[in-house]
């Protein structure tokens, strides 16, 4: 590792918040665990872990090459990242508001999925999830990709994969028991509200860093 550990921690914290918040991957894992049991839910979590690893590797390697060819792209990406973070924050704030006013809905369970099928479905959801693309664009505005070496990228991607898999693994274990669905309904607005605040804070941090550059 050649980069400051803080660069990795910032990305992993951001990713953990985004993975934790309700979205297509989370709904798929919860529905699989509720409808097909814990083994299928854990297989779905493994699919998320692998998919996040692929997203990380592809995006970091691609952007590292782009930065070498066109250095000003980093400032452009930072502006895009700020805009995406503000958009994320507003979106989750609106979800929190809707949840408080009308209540969250319990995902419909997906039954009769064997672990292999659950794993494949999870990879498919991850690959076609628009949230994943916008998330990694925002993440790479936080991480100094232009200065990263192969070991840094490997560490970043392994950490991202482990974090995503662990969070979804917890979802799979917890939501394989019926009472957890009621807890999900009560907690979803709180989670969305907290994520909105943290994403806004990340946007402010990026804007301050950009303003401080000569």
C-alpha positions in Angstrom: 0.0 0.0 0.0 1.5 3.4 -1.0 -1.5 5.7 -0.4 -2.6 7.2 2.9 -4.9 4.8 4.8 -7.5 7.6 5.1 -8.1 7.4 1.3 -9.2 3.8 1.7 -11.2 4.4 4.8 -13.2 7.2 3.2 -14.1 5.0 0.2 -15.0 2.0 2.4 -17.1 4.2 4.7 -19.0 5.7 1.8 -19.5 2.2 0.2 -20.7 0.7 3.4 -23.4 3.4 3.7 -24.5 3.0 0.2 -24.5 -0.8 0.4 -26.4 -0.6 3.7 -29.1 1.6 2.3 -32.2 0.0 0.6 -31.7 -0.5 -3.2 -32.0 -3.2 -5.8 -29.2 -5.4 -4.4 -30.5 -5.0 -0.8 -34.1 -5.8 -1.8 -33.0 -8.8 -3.8 -30.9 -10.2 -0.9 -33.7 -9.6 1.6 -36.4 -11.1 -0.6 -34.3 -14.1 -1.4 -33.5 -14.8 2.3 -37.2 -14.3 3.3 -38.6 -16.5 0.5 -35.9 -19.2 0.0 -34.1 -19.4 3.3 -30.7 -18.6 4.7 -28.5 -20.6 2.3 -30.0 -18.9 -0.7 -29.7 -15.5 1.0 -26.0 -16.1 1.8 -25.4 -17.1 -1.8 -27.1 -13.8 -2.9 -24.7 -12.0 -0.5 -21.7 -13.8 -2.1 -23.0 -12.6 -5.5 -23.1 -9.0 -4.3 -19.5 -9.3 -3.0 -18.2 -10.7 -6.3 -20.1 -8.1 -8.3 -18.9 -5.2 -6.2 -15.3 -6.5 -6.7 -15.8 -6.5 -10.5 -17.2 -3.0 -10.4 -14.3 -1.7 -8.3 -11.7 -3.3 -10.5 -13.2 -2.2 -13.8 -13.9 1.4 -12.7 -10.5 2.0 -11.0 -8.4 0.5 -13.8 -10.4 2.4 -16.4 -10.3 5.7 -14.7 -6.6 5.3 -13.8 -5.8 5.0 -17.5 -8.1 7.9 -18.3 -6.4 10.2 -15.8 -3.0 9.4 -17.2 -4.1 10.4 -20.7 -6.1 13.5 -19.6 -5.1 14.8 -16.1 -7.8 17.5 -15.9 -10.4 14.8 -15.9 -9.9 14.5 -12.1 -11.4 17.9 -11.5 -14.3 17.1 -13.9 -14.9 13.8 -12.0 -14.8 15.6 -8.7 -17.6 18.0 -9.9 -19.6 15.0 -11.2 -19.0 13.3 -7.8 -20.3 16.3 -5.9 -23.4 16.5 -8.1 -24.1 12.8 -7.6 -23.6 13.0 -3.8 -26.1 15.9 -3.6 -28.5 13.9 -5.8 -28.0 10.8 -3.5 -28.6 12.9 -0.4 -31.8 14.4 -1.8 -33.1 11.1 -3.0 -32.6 9.3 0.3 -34.0 12.3 2.2 -37.2 12.0 0.1 -37.3 8.2 0.7 -37.0 8.8 4.5 -39.8 11.4 4.3 -42.1 9.0 2.4 -41.3 6.2 4.8 -42.2 8.3 7.8 -45.5 9.4 6.2 -46.7 6.3 4.5 -44.6 3.5 5.9 -42.1 1.2 4.1 -43.2 -2.0 2.3 -41.9 -5.4 3.0 -40.2 -7.0 -0.1 -42.0 -9.9 -1.6 -40.2 -13.1 -0.8 -38.6 -15.0 -3.7 -39.2 -18.6 -3.1 -37.8 -21.9 -4.3 -34.4 -20.5 -5.3 -31.4 -22.8 -4.8 -28.1 -21.2 -3.7 -26.7 -21.4 -7.2 -29.7 -19.7 -8.8 -29.7 -17.1 -6.0 -26.0 -16.4 -6.7 -26.6 -16.0 -10.4 -29.6 -13.8 -9.9 -27.6 -11.6 -7.5 -24.8 -11.2 -10.0 -27.4 -10.2 -12.6 -29.0 -7.6 -10.4 -25.6 -6.2 -9.5 -24.5 -5.9 -13.1 -27.6 -4.1 -14.3 -28.0 -1.9 -11.2 -27.7 1.8 -12.3 -27.0 2.7 -8.6 -23.8 0.7 -8.9 -22.5 2.8 -11.8 -23.3 6.2 -10.2 -21.9 5.0 -6.9 -18.5 4.1 -8.3 -18.3 7.4 -10.2 -18.9 9.2 -6.9 -16.4 6.9 -5.1 -13.6 7.6 -7.6 -14.0 11.3 -6.9 -13.0 10.4 -3.3 -10.1 8.1 -4.1 -6.8 9.3 -5.6 -6.9 6.9 -8.5 -4.3 8.8 -10.5 -1.7 8.1 -7.7 -2.8 4.5 -7.0 -0.6 1.5 -7.9 -1.7 -2.1 -8.5 -1.4 -3.0 -4.8 -3.6 0.0 -3.8 -6.3 -1.0 -6.3 -6.2 -4.6 -5.2 -6.6 -3.6 -1.6 -9.4 -1.2 -2.4 -11.3 -3.8 -4.4 -10.8 -6.6 -1.9 -11.9 -4.4 1.0 -15.0 -3.2 -1.0 -15.9 -6.8 -1.8 -15.5 -8.0 1.8 -17.6 -5.0 3.1 -20.4 -5.5 0.6 -20.5 -9.3 1.2 -20.5 -8.9 5.0 -23.3 -6.4 5.0 -25.4 -8.5 2.7 -24.5 -11.6 4.7 -26.0 -9.9 7.8 -29.1 -9.1 5.8 -29.4 -12.7 4.7 -29.0 -14.1 8.2 -31.4 -11.6 9.8 -34.1 -11.7 7.2 -34.3 -15.4 7.0 -36.4 -15.0 10.2 -39.9 -13.5 9.8 -39.8 -11.0 12.7 -37.0 -9.1 11.0 -39.4 -7.9 8.3 -41.3 -5.8 10.8 -38.0 -4.4 12.0 -37.0 -3.5 8.5 -40.3 -1.6 8.0 -39.6 0.5 11.1 -35.9 1.1 10.5 -35.9 1.9 6.8 -36.8 5.6 7.1 -34.2 6.1 9.8 -31.5 4.4 7.7 -32.5 6.5 4.6 -32.4 9.7 6.7 -28.9 8.9 8.1 -27.5 8.1 4.7 -28.9 11.4 3.3 -27.0 13.3 6.0 -23.7 11.4 5.5 -23.8 11.8 1.7 -24.4 15.5 2.0 -21.3 15.6 4.3 -19.2 13.8 1.7 -20.3 16.3 -0.9 -19.3 19.2 1.3 -15.9 17.5 1.9 -15.3 17.2 -1.8 -16.4 20.7 -2.5 -14.0 22.1 0.1 -11.1 20.1 -1.3 -11.8 21.3 -4.8 -12.0 24.9 -3.6 -8.7 24.6 -1.8 -6.8 23.5 -4.9 -4.7 26.2 -6.6 
